[in-house]
Amino acid sequence: MSKVSSLFQTISHPSEISALIQFIFYKPKNILEIKSENKQKIRCYEFLDQTSRGPLEKDRQLLVEFDVVIDEFLSLRKEFRDIIADITNKMGNGMADYVKDGAHTNG
C-alpha cells in the first residue's frame, strides 16, 4: 500500500486516528516471554509467532507439526477448550459465509 493510499484511508476513517497513533507510538512495557520447561508449549508459541504476523505468513511448518497444537489444546482446562472451540467454529462459519457470499457478488 502506498503512503498516499494509507493517508487517504486514515483521513477517510477519522474515528480510527487515535487508535492509529496509539499503535504507532505504544511500546509495551513487558513483552510476553514464554518461560516454560514445556517444549511443546514453547513450540506452539513459535507457531503463533510465525503464522499470526503480517502478510508473509509461513504456515507450512505449522501444518506439518499440527499435532503439537492439538496436544497443547487438549492439555488446557475444559472451559478454555470450550471457548477456543466456540471461537474457532464462529471463525470457520464466518469464512465459509464470506466465500459463499463472495462467489455471488464477484461473479
N, C-alpha and C positions, 0 to 999 in steps of 0.2 A: 504494500500500500504506500503510495507516495505521501510526502509531507502535506501537500495541498489537499489531498483526499482526506487525510487524517484531520487536518484543521477544519475542513468542511463538516466532517462528521461530528467533531467536537462542538462546533458552532450550532449545528442543527439539533443537538441534544443538550441544551444548557443545564438541564437538571442534573446531568451527569458530570459537570465540570468539577464539582467538589470531590467526587469520588476519584476522578482522574488525577487531580492534584494530590490527593492522599496516596494514590497508587504510585505516583512518580516519586514522591518525597518521603514516604513512610519507610523507615528502616526498622525491621523487627529487632527488638532488644535481645530476644532469645531465639536463636534458630534451633528448631527441633533436631535433636540428635538422638538417634536410637542407641541407647546404651543397654544392650541385652546380650546375654550369653546364648540366646536362642538364634542360631544361624538362620533358621527358616524365617523368623520374623524380620531379621536384617535383610535377607534376600527379597522378601515381599516388599519392603520399603524401597529397595533398589529398583524393583519393577515399577513401583508407583512413580518414582523419580524419573525413570526412563520414559514412561508412557504418558504421563499426565502434564507434560510441559511443552507447550508450543506446537508449531505446525509440523515439526520434523519428528513426529512420534515414531519410536522404534519399538514396535510391539512383537516382533518375531520371537525374540527370546522369551518373552512372557508367555506366548502361546506354546513354545516348546516345553517350558517348565511350569505350566499352569497348575500342575499337581501341588506345587509349593503353596500357591494361593489357596487352593481348595483345602489343604491340610491346615493352613493358618485360619481360614474361615471356620472350619469345623472345631478349632480349638477355642473359639470365642464362646462366651456365655450365650445361652439360647435367646435372651432378649436382644442382644446385639445382632445375632444371626437373623432374627426376625426383621429387625429394622433394615439391615442391609438387603435382605431378600425382597422386602417390600419396595425399597427404592429402586433396586435393580429391575424388578418387574415393571414398575412405572416407567423407568427409562426405556426399557425394551419396547413396551407398548407405544410410548411416545415416538420412538424411532420408526417403528412399523407404521404408525399413522402418518408420519412425515413422508415416508417412502410412498405409501399409498396415495396420499393427497398430492404429493409432488408429481406423481405419474399422471394425474388427471390435469394438473394445471400447466405442466410442461409439454403436453402433447400426448 
